[in-house]
């Protein structure tokens, strides 16, 4: 799943009707999910957070900028926050399946549109900056709206896009690309803010001051305060007191969680807290968090326990939440706090059903879910069984020498399982597109031709789902063979069942490729058919090898089957 976050800041925080119209313009673009709207009266500023795939995120951002330019007049704007435009800043943030380079390209695409179509000066900042001095948002915004005329007259500050003259009502806009910022608080069992501040100084990037037992800053022999370096890069932190919780907190901004994991900082705070007679009681997430940050934390804490990290995604999230203490102040709900889960649930409608409900649904007189979904599920179960054998092997101390390879196998199996589980719903959705194409009008030669073209395109797309299932199955068989050879012998039969399920999945998926592409003379389709048949045969042969291996191990006199 490709997800980009966009967090535009609009210079209006008092008139909700204006913000509602801007948000309506943003969400009017199909595929966009609005996650948060944070209005501030004193700052007269609103931060809007929305997400979507890269192919529509620029359209949504442009719609918001255009509507803000219509409704907000900077000549009358007053507020506590620095600002230079009706849409002051628009950052793009990679969340899932996209790179920072992708977001830089999105920022430039939006900047060009805003400059050319709306006549608003645009400066690119952060990772999208075209010059080093424009990387800092503070530098770009220096002088604010009132200083724009002077800035735009300076040859060094010609905008990256748009006219080099003030747009009187809309001002100027900074557009950029940055990493996801995680706002995170660590709670202490004390009300003393001085303790929280001292601990914050030790973990943040810019460091702080050496302090005595009374927490006062110490001086050197020349009378200067003694500075100490910070421990973690990409970490900003301060200490404060929260009256609602009657506790001091270390408030942290992780500016790049990919380079500085959350759990490292939390564990360091737990380590140093006793030096101040304090205890870390838990954590609090402010806003949202990318799934990857929690998955990494979950793997870290499982590794500390000597347990396999190759467990289901929901288990990794649960381990992370418990280990970080995110339930300390109130219940942490991943469905509401994890970005990806706000966009779409972990499993689709079919994959998320109870087993009995899914089987009942298959048995009804509807075409979906059908053989393609069942084949995908069979493949997912095969991968799950391979992962199970690997995890059961890691549980046994006597197989300690095999733990590294089994942990790696379990993680690979989980990834394949998730991919194949997604195909359960994808297959049904693709078939629905075929049915929709068949219902297109055909009253004229033109309509008939268009309908046939739509059916052909939808059918080829439908063939792509089982073809993708087939493509994953050789790796599933490889994992089944590995756990059959090196896994816990007591679970050998499970490795054999994994191979048998993979074999069934390959036969079923190939059938669905063939029936969708039957009679299609397109060269690409014929090639796909040929590759599907070859992959099916490879999986059948590989799976049978594993089945025979297991049969010889569990019942030697039975021989091969």
N, C-alpha and C positions, 0 to 999 in steps of 0.2 A: 504494500500500500504506500503510495506516494503522498506525503502530507507536508504542506508548508504552512507555517504560522505567519500571520501578518498582524502587526500591533500599531495601527495608526493612532496618533495623538491629535485630537481636534481642539482648537482654541474656543471651546464653549463648554462650560460645566454647570450652567445655571438654568438654561432653558431646555427642559427635557424634550419638548416637542421638536426642537431642532435636531437633537441627537437621535430621536426616534426616526426622523426622516432620513438621516444619514445612514443609520443602521438598516432601514428598509431598502435603501439603494444598494447597500452591500449584499444583503441576503437575497436580493432579487436575482442574483446570479446563481444559476443552478449548480449545485455541488458544494456550496459554501455553508459552513456551520459556524454560527455565532456562539462564542464561548463565554464572553464576559464583557460587560460595559461598566466602567468605573468612572463615575462623575465626581468632580471635585469643585465645590462652590468657591472656596477661597482661592484656589489656583485658577478657576474659570477654565477648566481643562478636562477633557474626557479621554480616557484610554479605552480603546475598543480592541478586543482580541477575537480574531476569527481564523479559521483554518480551511484548507481545501487543497485539491490537487494543483500542481503547477500550471496546468493548461487553462485554469479559470481564475486563479488567485489574482492575477494582474487585472483582469476585467473587474473583479469585485473591488479591488483597491482603487482603481480609476473611478469607478462609480461613486465611491465614498468621497474621494478628493473633489470630484466634479460637484457633487451635491453640497459639500462644505463650502466650496467657492461661491455657490449660489446663495447660501443662507447666512454665512458669517462674514461680517465686515470688520476687518482688522483696524479700521480707523476709529472704531468705538470700543475696542477691546481693552480691558484692564484685568489683571490677575497677578497672583504672586509667582507664578511659574514663568521661567524664561520662555519666550516664544517669538517666532518670526513670521508665522503664516496661519491661515485658517486651518489648513492641515499642516501641522508644524513638522511632524516627522513620520516617516513610514518605513519601518524596518521589516525585512523578510527574514524568516528564521527557519532553517532546515530542521524538520522533526523526524520524518521517517521516509526512507527510500529516495532522498534527495541530498545533494552535496551543497557545500557552501558556494561552490562555483555556479551551481544551478541558481542559487538565490541571488548571487551577484548579477547574473544575466537577467533575472526577473526585475531587479532593481533598476537596471539600465533600460529595460523595455518600458517599465512604468514611467521612468524619468523622461524618456523621449516623448511618450504620449502626453504627459502632463505639460511639458514645455511647449510642444507644438500645437496641441489641440486646445489647451486652456490658457495659454499665454502666461504661465506662472514660472518664474525662475526656479530652477531645480539644482540643488547641490547633492552630489553623491558622497556618502560618508561611510565610516567604518570599513568593512571588507570590500565595499563597492567603490571606495574613494579612488579618484584618478590622480590625486597628488597626496604625498605624505601629510601635508599640513591640513588636509581636509578629512583625515581619518577621524579626528575627534569631533564629536557632535558639538561640544562646547565651543570649539574654535569656529565651526561653521555657523553657529548661531550667535556668535559674539556681536554685540551691538543691537541685537534683536530687531523687531519690526521697525522701530524708530530709526535705526542706523542703516537700514537697507539701501537707501539712496547713495549714501557715502560708500558703502561696501561695493555695490554694483558698479560704481564709477571707477573703482580700483582695478587695473588690468590683472592683478594677481587673483582677483575674486570674480572673474567672469564666470557665470553659472555654467554648469556642465550641459544643461539643456534649457531651452526657453530664452526669452529676451533678457538682455542685460539692462533692464529697467524695472522699476518697481511696479508691481501689480497692486494698485492702491487698496483694493478691498481684500484680495486673497493673500497678499504678501509673497513669501517665498516658502519653499518646502524642501526639507532634507529627506532623501530617500536612500536607504542603505540595506546592508545585509549583515547580520550578526548571529552569534550563537544564541541558543536558548538560555535565558536568564532564569535561574531557579532561586526563588525567594524562600528562605528556610530558617526557622528559628529553633534553637536548642534551649530547652528549659532547665533551670537549676532549682534546687531545693532551698533557695535563699531569696530574700528580698533585697540583698545588698547589690546595688548596681555596680559598685566599684569592683566586685569580684567578676561580674560579667564583662566589664570593660577590660580588666586585666587579662582575662582569658581570650577575649576577642583580639586583643593586640598581639597575642602570641601565635594565633593561627592565620591571621589575615596576611595578605601579600605585602602590604606596606609596613607591617610591624608596628612597633610602639615604643614604650619606655620601660626600662628596668625599674622594678618597684620593690619596696621594702615589705616587711611583714604587715605594716599598717596600710599597704597598698598605695602609699604615696610615691611619687616619682623620685628616683634617686639622682643625685648630681655627681659629676666627677670632681677632681681636685680644682678644676678651673671654674666650677660653679655651673657648668652646663649639664642639662638633663642627659642621662645616659640612654641612648637609643638601643633597641634590640631589633634584629631582623625578623620578618614574618616567616612562618614555616611553609605556607602553601601559596602557590601562584593561582591566579584566577579566582581568588577569594577576597571578598570585601566583608568586613564584619565590624559591628559595634555592639556595645552592651546597653540594655535599657530595662526599665521596669514596666510590667504590664499589670495595671491595677485589676483588670478582669480576672487574671489568674493568681494575683497576689504573689507574683514570682518574678525574679529577674531572668532575662533571656539574653543569649548571644544571637543577634539578628545577622544572618549571613546572606550574601548574594553570591551564588556560584555563577561566574560569568562564562565559564566553559566547563561544563560537567564532563565533557568527553576527555579533557586533559586532567581534570581534578575531580575524582569521584567523591560523592557525598560521604560515603562511609569512612573514608580516610580521616576527614575532618571531625566527624562525630566521635570516632574512636580516640583521636588525639585529645579532644575535649574531655572525654571520659577519663583518659589517663591523667590529665593535669588537674582535674577538678579537686581531687583529694588534697593537693598542695594548698588549696585555699579553704579546706574543710567543707567543700561542697560536693554535691552529687548531681550528675546529669539524670534528670527524671524522665526525659523523653524529648520528642521533637515535634515540630509543627510545620506543615507545608503551607505557604501562602500562595494561593493561585494554583497553577497546574504544573505537572511534571511530565517529561517524556518517559515513555515506558522503558527505554533502554537504561535510564539511570537507576530504576528500581531493579531491573533484571540483573544488572551488574552487581548491585548491592546484595541481592539474593544469592548469587553465585559465590560472592566473597564470604558470606557468613556460612554457607553450606561447606565451603572448602575448609574453613576454620574448624568445623565439626568433623572433618574427615568424611563427609557425606558426598554423594555424587551430585554434581550440579545439573545433570541431565534429567531434570524433572519437568513436569508441565509448567507452562508460563504462569498460570495462576498460583502454583505453589511457590515459584520464585518470588512473585510479588508479595505473597503472604509472608514469606520468610523475611523479606526486606522490611515490610511494614512493622512486623513484630520486633525485629532486631534493632531497627532505628528508633523504636518507641513512638511511632506515629499515631498510635491510639491513646497516647497519654492524656491529652486535653479533651479530645472528643473522637468519636469513631471516624476512622479514615476510610472513605469509600472509594476504592480504585475506579469504579465506574464513573465517578464525578471528578476525580482528581488527576487521572491519567489522560493525557491529551488524546492518544489514539482511541481510548475507550469512549471518549466523548464523541468522537466522530463515528465510530462503528463498534459494536460489541465484539468481544474476543472471537465469538463464533457466530456464523450466520444463522438464519432462522431454522434451517434443516439440521445443520450440524449441532445446534444448541438444543435440539429436542431430546427428551428422554428416549432411551432405546425402544421402549414399547411403542411410544408415539410415532417414532420414525418408521418402524416396521409396519404399523397400522397405516400410516400415510402412503407407504409404498404399495400396500395391498389394495388401495382404493381405485376407483375407475377414472383416475386422472393420469395424464402422461408423465407428470413429474410429481415427486422424484421417481426416476426410472433407473435403467441399467447403468447409465453413466455415473449417476450419484452413488449407486451401490458399489460400482467398481472403485470409485475414489475412496469410499469408506473402507472397502476391503484393503486397499493399499495403506490407508492410515492405520488400520488395526495391525497390519503386518509390521509397520514401522514401530508402532507402540509396543508390540511384543518383543521386538529386537531390543528396544530400549529397556524394557522390563528385565530381560535376562541380564543385560549389562549392569543395571542398577542392583539386582540381586547378587551379582558377583562382587560388586564393590562393598556390599554389606558384610562379606565374609573376610575375616582377617587372614585366613589361610591362603587367600588369593591376592595377597597384598602386592605381589610383583605384577599382577595384571590390572591393578586399579587404574593406572594412568590411561591405558588403552581402552579400558571399559568406560571410564568417565567420558573420554572423547567420543566413544561410540554412542553412549547414551545421549549426549548433546546433539550429535548428528541425527540420531533417530528422532529426537523431539522436533528438530527443524523440519525433517521430512514429513513427520506426522502432521504438523501444523499446515504445511503446504498442501498436503493431500486432503486434510479436513476442509480447507478453504474451497477446494474443488468440488466438494459435495454440493455446495450452494451455487458455485459458478456454473456447474453443468446445467442445473435447472434454470438458472437465469438466462443462459445462452439459448436453451430450447425455447424459452418464452419469447425471445427475440425472433426466432424462426416462425413461431406461430403468429406473431404480430405482423411479420412481413407477408405471410400468406393471406392475411385479412385485408391487405391493401386493395384499393379499387382496381377494377380491370375492365372498365366499360369502354375504353378507347385503346387503340393500338399503342399510344404513348404510355398510358397507364399500365397496360399489360407488360410492356417492355421494362418500365420502371419497377413493377412488382417482381418480375423475374430476376432482375438485377439485385433487388433487395433480398430476395430469398436466397440467391446464390451467395451473397456476401454474408448473410446471417448464418447460413449452413456451414460455410467455411470457418466462421468464428466458432460455431458450436463444435466443430471437429477439433478445434484447437484445444479445448478443455481436456477431453480424454487423451489427446496426444501429449499434453503436458503431464497428465497422470502417468502415462506410459514412460515418459522420459525420466521420471523420478524413480521408477521401480527397479532398474538395475542396481542403483545404490542401496535400495532397501534390501535386495537379495544379498548384496555384498555384506551388509551389516548382519543379516541373518546367518550367513556363513561364518562370519567372524565370531559371533557369540556361540554358534554351535561348536566351533573348534576350541575357543578359549574361555567361554563362559562357564558358569557354575553347572557342572554335569547334571545336577538335580533338576535343572530347568531345560534340559536338552529338548524335551518334547515341545516346549514353548517356542524354541528356535525353529523346530520343524513346522509348527503351525504357522509361524510368521512366514516361512517360505511358501507354504501352501496358499496362504491368503494373498501373498504377492503374485503367485502364479494365477490365481483366479482373477485378481485385479487386472493383470496384463491381458488375459483372454477377453475379459469384459470390456476394458478400455479400447482394445484394438477393434472389437466388433463395432463400437460406437464411432470410431474414426471411419471405418469402412462404410457403414450405412449412411453416414453424412456425406461422404465424398463419392459414393457410388455414381458412376456416370459422369462425373465432373472431369472434363478433359483438360482443365487448366494445368499447365506444367507444374506449378507449385503444388497443386493438389495431388497430382500423380506421384510426385517425389515424396510427399507426406505419407501417402499410402504405403509406398515402398519402405520408408523408414519405420513406419508403425509395425509392419509385418516382421521386419528384421529385429526390432526391439522386443516384440512379443516373443519371438522364438528364442531370443537370448535369455529373456527372463524365465521362460518355461524351462529351458535347459539348466540354467543356474539354480533355480528353485528346486528342481528335481534332484540335483546333486546334493543339495542340503538335506532334502527329505530322506534320500537314501543313506546319507551319512548318519542322520539321527536314528533311522530304523536299525542300522547296524549297531549303533551304540546302545540303544535301549532294549533291542530284542535281536541279538546276533543271529539266531537261527532263522529269523524271518528273511534275511537277505534283502536285496533291493526290491523296490516295488515298481 
